[in-house]
Amino acid sequence: MRFTFWNRVKRTPASVKVISGERSIAPHFELGRRGEALAIEHLESAGYRIVAANFRLPIGRNTRDVLIYAEIDVVAYDGPTLCFVEVKTRASDEFAAPQVNVDLRKRRQIARAARGYRRMLGLMREAYRYDVVTVVLSAAEKQITAGPRIELLKNFWTDEKLRQRNWHEARWD
């Protein structure tokens, strides 16, 4: 793997607006950060041992030869099992459940990042799994005593489900 350290100049990300000297974060990024913090608290109370949060590494290059990065929201141990946790936060679940957005493309991206993580730390033979934590924050007008609804979905997918079929395999098997 190749790491490039090119941001030596401190830059302001596009998601951060500078208003009269103060930095304000876009609301959807703030929602995600709050959801990840709540998810980490929930995982710790469920007995997980948090190893890393927002772990980011390059996983390849696109057709324009630009590095593609993947991020694992939370890396934790549940007993002897290494867990790669994706956190999905929504303001409400009226439209769809949060876990619906962990589609096949996202699963493959997380699996590639997890494989890189395990390879970097020599954990290729260790037991691992992929979990999803959904956080649905209650709206301000509906919030009487209800806090956020947090759900842990253990073993949400496996690597066998991500295997791409070869063109010569029969589709009817």
C-alpha positions in Angstrom: 0.0 0.0 0.0 1.1 3.5 -0.7 0.5 6.5 1.5 0.8 10.0 0.3 1.1 12.9 2.7 0.3 15.9 0.6 -1.8 18.1 2.8 0.9 20.1 4.5 -1.1 23.3 4.1 -4.0 23.6 6.4 -7.1 23.7 4.3 -10.7 24.2 5.1 -12.9 21.3 3.9 -15.9 22.1 1.7 -18.3 20.9 4.4 -17.0 23.6 6.9 -18.2 27.1 6.4 -16.3 30.0 7.9 -18.7 32.6 9.2 -17.2 35.7 10.8 -14.2 33.9 12.1 -16.2 30.9 13.5 -16.3 27.5 11.9 -19.6 25.9 11.5 -20.1 22.3 10.3 -22.8 21.4 7.8 -25.9 19.9 9.6 -25.7 16.5 7.9 -22.0 16.1 9.0 -22.9 17.1 12.5 -25.7 14.5 12.5 -23.2 11.8 11.5 -20.7 12.8 14.1 -23.4 12.8 16.8 -24.6 9.4 15.6 -21.1 7.9 15.7 -20.6 9.2 19.2 -23.9 7.6 20.4 -23.0 4.4 18.6 -19.6 4.2 20.3 -21.3 4.7 23.7 -23.8 2.0 22.9 -21.1 -0.5 21.7 -19.1 0.1 24.9 -22.1 -0.5 27.1 -22.8 -3.7 25.1 -19.3 -5.0 26.0 -17.3 -4.1 22.9 -13.8 -2.9 23.2 -13.2 0.0 20.8 -9.9 -0.1 18.9 -10.3 2.6 16.3 -12.8 5.1 15.0 -13.0 6.6 11.6 -10.1 4.5 10.3 -9.3 5.6 6.7 -7.0 4.0 4.2 -6.5 3.9 0.4 -8.0 0.9 -1.2 -7.2 1.4 -4.9 -7.3 3.8 -7.8 -10.1 4.8 -10.2 -10.0 5.0 -14.0 -8.4 8.4 -13.7 -5.6 7.1 -11.5 -6.8 8.9 -8.4 -6.6 7.3 -5.1 -9.8 5.9 -3.6 -10.1 5.9 0.1 -12.4 3.9 2.3 -13.4 4.5 5.9 -14.4 2.1 8.6 -16.5 4.0 11.2 -15.6 1.8 14.2 -13.2 -1.1 14.7 -13.9 -3.0 17.9 -13.5 -6.4 19.6 -16.6 -8.3 20.8 -14.8 -10.9 22.9 -12.2 -12.5 20.6 -14.0 -11.4 17.4 -12.8 -8.4 15.5 -15.8 -6.3 14.4 -15.9 -3.8 11.6 -18.9 -1.5 12.4 -20.7 0.8 10.0 -22.8 3.5 11.6 -25.8 4.8 9.9 -27.6 7.8 11.4 -30.9 9.3 10.3 -33.0 12.1 11.6 -36.1 10.0 11.1 -36.9 6.6 9.5 -40.1 7.7 7.8 -38.6 7.2 4.3 -36.5 4.1 4.9 -34.6 2.3 7.6 -31.0 3.4 8.0 -29.5 0.0 7.2 -31.0 0.1 3.7 -28.2 2.4 2.7 -25.5 -0.2 3.4 -25.8 -1.5 -0.1 -23.6 -3.9 -2.0 -21.2 -1.2 -3.2 -20.7 0.1 0.4 -20.3 -3.5 1.7 -17.6 -4.2 -0.8 -15.8 -1.0 0.0 -15.9 -1.7 3.8 -14.7 -5.3 3.1 -11.7 -4.0 1.1 -10.8 -1.6 3.9 -11.2 -4.3 6.5 -9.0 -6.6 4.5 -6.4 -3.8 4.3 -6.7 -3.2 8.1 -6.3 -6.9 8.9 -3.3 -7.2 6.5 -1.6 -4.2 7.9 -1.8 -5.5 11.5 -1.2 -9.2 10.7 -4.7 -10.3 11.7 -5.6 -12.3 8.6 -6.3 -15.5 10.5 -8.3 -13.9 13.3 -12.1 -14.2 13.5 -13.9 -11.1 12.2 -17.4 -9.9 11.3 -19.3 -6.9 9.9 -21.8 -5.2 12.1 -24.1 -2.2 11.5 -25.3 0.2 14.1 -28.4 2.2 13.2 -29.1 5.5 15.0 -32.4 7.2 14.5 -32.6 10.5 16.3 -36.0 11.6 17.3 -37.2 14.9 15.9 -37.4 17.9 18.2 -41.2 18.2 18.0 -41.7 14.5 18.8 -39.2 14.4 21.6 -41.0 14.1 24.9 -38.9 11.7 26.9 -37.7 9.5 24.0 -34.0 9.5 23.2 -32.3 8.3 20.1 -33.2 4.7 18.9 -30.0 2.7 18.6 -30.0 -0.8 17.1 -27.0 -3.2 16.7 -27.2 -5.6 13.8 -24.5 -8.2 14.3 -23.0 -10.1 11.4 -25.0 -8.0 8.9 -23.1 -9.5 5.9 -20.3 -12.0 5.2 -17.6 -12.1 2.6 -19.3 -15.0 0.8 -22.2 -12.8 -0.1 -19.8 -10.3 -1.7 -18.2 -12.8 -4.0 -18.8 -11.7 -7.6 -19.9 -14.4 -10.0 -17.8 -15.4 -12.9 -19.5 -15.2 -16.3 -19.1 -18.9 -16.9 -21.0 -19.9 -13.8 -24.5 -21.1 -14.3 -27.1 -18.6 -13.1 -29.7 -21.2 -12.3 -27.7 -23.1 -9.7 
